[in-house]
């Protein structure tokens, strides 16, 4: 994707304006009052955010103009939904909105055809993994699978990722004692650290509303990137209990952050 282009969607990116904090505050007050010209100026003053976000997709084959246009949609949604009373910088709120819009576009508009060789590699890895678990009663590492089937671990990771069927993070996994665990509960949060915007949201104040156990769980899950199972093992309760406590904590924090 040629991100060295000066002009994207008719916009000269080398001459994008930069708004001061005072200008942003004034313009946003006018936007809330229905001033469309102020909204247009606010959008133009934040196009650098879109440009910085689409650079994360430089390794893809997507057209830069398309991504910039989709990113602008995310920017406009962020402007229309931003709540200044949260005490959060607009860029902190807007970046994940822009990212989400682009990722939705990539997901919905790109059907990936998995080659026969990729499928064969993935199936060999799955078969080797199942046999290893039966013999050793534990999950093998990628390195161990690679040694077993004689294929580079990088190729195995790529092949396994290619055959995965998309699932919702809200798909239920199982229910224990009335508490439903979802796909998102099984996933470590380490990958989200590349975006780090969550940690800038003044969460420390919101976490003061939590009790000691809830605070510990939130820190382990979202700051240390632990899975719910890892947290459960560390503090000596079930994963279902961790899930329930985590949801209660996030609900409390969300209420605090949305409060006027």
C-alpha positions in Angstrom: 0.0 0.0 0.0 1.7 3.2 -1.1 1.4 5.4 2.0 4.0 7.8 0.7 1.3 9.4 -1.5 1.0 13.1 -0.8 -2.6 13.2 -2.0 -5.3 10.9 -0.6 -8.9 11.2 -1.7 -8.1 14.6 -3.0 -6.6 15.8 0.3 -3.0 17.1 0.3 -1.7 15.3 3.4 1.4 17.5 3.5 -0.8 20.5 4.3 -3.2 19.1 6.8 -4.1 21.7 9.4 -3.3 21.3 13.2 -5.8 22.7 15.7 -4.8 24.2 19.0 -6.5 23.0 22.2 -8.4 26.2 22.4 -9.6 25.9 18.8 -10.7 22.4 19.4 -12.7 23.4 22.5 -14.4 26.3 20.7 -15.2 24.3 17.6 -16.7 21.5 19.6 -19.0 23.8 21.4 -20.2 25.1 18.0 -20.6 21.5 16.7 -22.8 20.6 19.6 -24.9 23.7 18.7 -25.4 22.3 15.2 -22.7 24.4 13.3 -21.9 22.3 10.2 -19.0 24.5 9.2 -17.4 24.0 12.6 -17.8 20.3 12.2 -16.1 20.4 8.8 -13.2 22.4 10.2 -12.9 20.0 13.1 -12.8 17.0 10.7 -10.0 18.7 8.6 -8.1 19.5 11.8 -8.0 15.8 12.8 -7.3 14.1 9.5 -3.7 13.6 10.7 -5.2 11.0 13.1 -6.7 9.1 10.2 -3.3 9.3 8.4 -1.4 7.9 11.4 -3.9 5.1 11.9 -3.8 3.8 8.3 0.0 3.7 8.4 -0.6 0.6 10.7 -1.9 -1.2 7.6 1.1 -0.4 5.4 1.8 -4.1 5.0 -1.6 -4.8 3.5 -2.4 -4.6 -0.2 -5.4 -2.3 0.4 -5.7 0.9 -1.6 -4.5 3.8 0.6 -7.3 6.1 -0.7 -9.9 3.5 0.3 -8.5 3.1 3.8 -8.2 6.9 4.3 -11.9 7.3 3.2 -13.0 4.6 5.6 -10.9 6.1 8.4 -12.6 9.4 7.8 -15.9 7.7 8.4 -14.6 6.5 11.7 -13.4 10.0 12.6 -16.8 11.5 11.8 -18.5 8.9 14.0 -16.1 9.7 16.8 -16.9 13.5 16.5 -20.6 12.8 16.5 -20.4 10.6 19.6 -17.7 12.2 21.7 -18.6 13.2 25.2 -16.4 16.1 26.5 -17.6 15.5 30.0 -15.6 12.3 30.2 -12.4 14.3 30.6 -10.7 12.3 27.9 -8.7 13.7 24.9 -10.5 13.5 21.6 -7.6 11.6 20.0 -7.8 9.0 22.7 -11.4 8.4 21.9 -11.1 8.7 18.1 -8.2 6.4 17.4 -10.0 3.1 18.4 -13.1 4.3 16.5 -11.1 4.9 13.4 -9.3 1.5 13.8 -12.6 -0.3 14.3 -14.1 1.2 11.2 -11.1 0.2 9.1 -10.9 -3.3 10.5 -14.7 -3.8 9.9 -14.1 -2.8 6.3 -11.2 -5.2 5.9 -13.2 -8.0 7.5 -16.4 -7.5 5.5 -14.8 -6.7 2.1 -12.0 -9.3 1.9 -12.9 -12.9 1.3 -9.6 -14.8 1.8 -9.2 -18.0 -0.2 -7.0 -20.5 1.6 -4.6 -22.4 -0.7 -4.4 -26.2 -0.6 -0.9 -26.1 0.7 -1.9 -23.8 3.6 -4.7 -26.2 4.5 -2.4 -29.2 4.4 0.1 -27.5 6.7 -2.7 -26.5 9.1 -4.2 -30.0 9.2 -0.8 -31.6 9.8 -0.2 -29.2 12.7 -3.6 -29.9 14.2 -3.1 -33.7 13.9 0.4 -33.4 15.5 -1.0 -31.3 18.3 -3.8 -33.8 19.1 -1.3 -36.7 19.2 1.1 -34.7 21.4 -1.7 -33.9 23.9 -2.7 -37.5 24.1 0.9 -38.6 24.8 2.1 -35.8 27.1 -1.1 -34.5 28.6 -0.2 -30.9 27.8 -0.4 -28.5 24.9 2.7 -28.5 22.7 4.5 -25.3 21.8 4.7 -24.1 18.2 8.4 -25.1 18.2 7.5 -28.6 19.3 4.9 -29.0 16.5 7.3 -27.6 14.0 9.9 -30.2 14.9 7.3 -33.0 14.8 6.1 -32.2 11.2 9.3 -30.7 9.8 7.7 -27.3 8.9 8.9 -23.9 9.9 7.0 -22.5 12.9 6.3 -19.2 11.0 4.5 -21.2 8.3 2.5 -23.1 10.9 1.3 -20.0 12.6 0.3 -18.4 9.2 -1.5 -21.6 8.1 -3.4 -22.0 11.4 -4.5 -18.4 11.3 -5.6 -18.7 7.6 -8.1 -21.5 8.3 -9.7 -20.0 11.3 -13.4 -19.3 10.9 -14.5 -15.9 12.1 -16.3 -16.1 15.4 -17.9 -13.5 17.6 -16.2 -12.5 20.8 -19.7 -12.9 22.4 -20.2 -16.5 21.3 -20.7 -18.6 24.5 -18.1 -21.2 25.3 -19.8 -22.9 28.3 -21.9 -22.2 31.4 -20.9 -22.9 34.9 -23.2 -22.3 37.8 -25.4 -20.0 35.8 -22.4 -17.9 34.7 -21.9 -18.0 30.9 -18.3 -17.7 29.7 -17.8 -16.2 26.2 -15.0 -16.3 23.7 -13.7 -12.9 24.8 -13.3 -14.3 28.3 -10.8 -16.9 27.1 -8.5 -14.5 25.3 -5.4 -12.8 26.7 -5.4 -9.0 26.2 -1.7 -8.8 25.2 -2.4 -8.0 21.6 -4.3 -4.9 22.5 -1.2 -3.4 24.0 -0.2 -2.3 20.5 -2.9 0.3 20.8 -2.4 1.3 24.4 -5.2 3.8 24.2 -7.1 2.0 27.0 -4.4 2.8 29.5 -4.7 6.5 28.7 -8.4 6.8 29.6 -7.9 8.0 33.2 -8.9 4.6 34.4 -7.1 5.0 37.7 -9.9 7.2 39.0 -12.6 4.8 37.8 -10.7 1.9 39.5 -11.0 3.7 42.9 -14.7 2.6 42.8 -13.7 -1.0 42.9 -12.9 -3.2 45.9 -9.5 -4.7 46.4 -10.2 -8.1 44.6 -11.9 -6.4 41.6 -9.0 -4.0 41.2 -6.5 -6.9 41.3 -8.5 -8.8 38.6 -8.7 -5.7 36.3 -5.0 -5.1 36.6 -4.1 -8.7 35.9 -6.5 -8.9 32.9 -6.1 -5.6 31.2 -2.7 -4.3 32.3 -0.7 -7.6 32.6 -2.6 -9.3 29.7 -3.5 -12.4 31.7 -6.3 -14.8 30.6 -9.2 -15.4 33.0 -7.9 -18.9 33.6 -4.5 -17.6 34.6 -6.2 -15.0 37.0 -8.3 -17.8 38.5 -5.3 -20.0 39.2 -3.4 -17.1 40.8 -6.1 -15.9 43.2 -7.6 -19.4 43.8 -11.2 -19.1 42.5 -13.0 -20.5 39.4 -12.8 -18.9 36.0 -16.6 -18.4 36.2 -16.1 -16.3 39.4 -13.4 -14.3 37.7 -15.7 -13.7 34.8 -18.5 -12.5 37.0 -16.2 -10.2 39.1 -14.6 -8.8 36.0 -18.0 -8.0 34.4 -19.2 -6.3 37.6 -16.0 -4.3 37.8 -16.2 -3.1 34.2 -19.9 -2.2 34.7 -19.0 -0.1 37.7 -16.1 1.6 35.9 -18.3 2.2 32.8 -20.9 3.8 35.0 -18.3 6.1 36.6 -16.9 7.1 33.2 -20.3 7.9 31.8 -21.4 9.9 34.8 -21.9 13.6 34.3 
